Amino acid sequence: MFWDGRADTLQQQAMFPLTSPFEMDGGGVQVIAAKLQAAPYVGTLKQLFGDALFSDPSIAVARYQIED
């Protein structure tokens, strides 16, 4: 969880590269969740995690991060 303690969970740690302007610069959790929702595999994500997956963008991105 970073040496300096910036993240309390693995999900928080996984978000840093996605949202950092110095790395992937995803534009924020809402933007990343919108991209996942528009992805061709959104049906598979909904099958795996349920239709409510996108009711909270941070949960959608976290679930995407921790699953194979």
N, C-alpha and C positions, 0 to 999 in steps of 0.2 A: 504494500500500500504506500509506496514511495517512502524514501528515507525521511522526508520532512513531515510526514503525517498528513499530507493534503487530502487523502482519501480515507474514508472509514470502511469502505466495502470494496470488493472486487469490481462491482458494477460501476461505482464512482471512478475507480481507477481506469476502467476500460473506456469511460467517456472522455477522458482527457485528450487522447490522440485524435478522437473523432471531432472534437470541438475546438481544438487548439489551432489558432491561425498559423502557428509555426510547424504544424504537422499536416493533418488531413483537412483542416478548416471546413468542417461540415456545416457551419453556420448556426449551430445550436440544435438543441434536442428536438424542437418542433420541426425544423427543416429536415433533419435526418429521419424523423418519423414519417413525414410527408413523402420522402423519397422511398422509404420502405413500403408505404401504402400504395405507391404508384408502380412498384416493382412487379415484373411479370410473375413472380412467385408469391405474391400476396395471398393467394388462395391457400397455398401450402402453409404459410405462417398462421392463417386463421384456423386451418384444420388442426394444427399443432397446439395453438394457444387460445383458441376461442375467438368469437366475433368481437368480444369486448377488448381485444388486444390494443386497439388504437384509441380507447377511451382516455388513456393517459399516455401521452407521448414518451415520457421517461420510462414507463414500464415496457412499452413496445421496443424501445432501443435496448433496454437492459436485457430483455428476453432474447433478442436477436444476438446480443453479445455473448451470452453465457451458454447457448445451445450449440450443438454440433451442426 
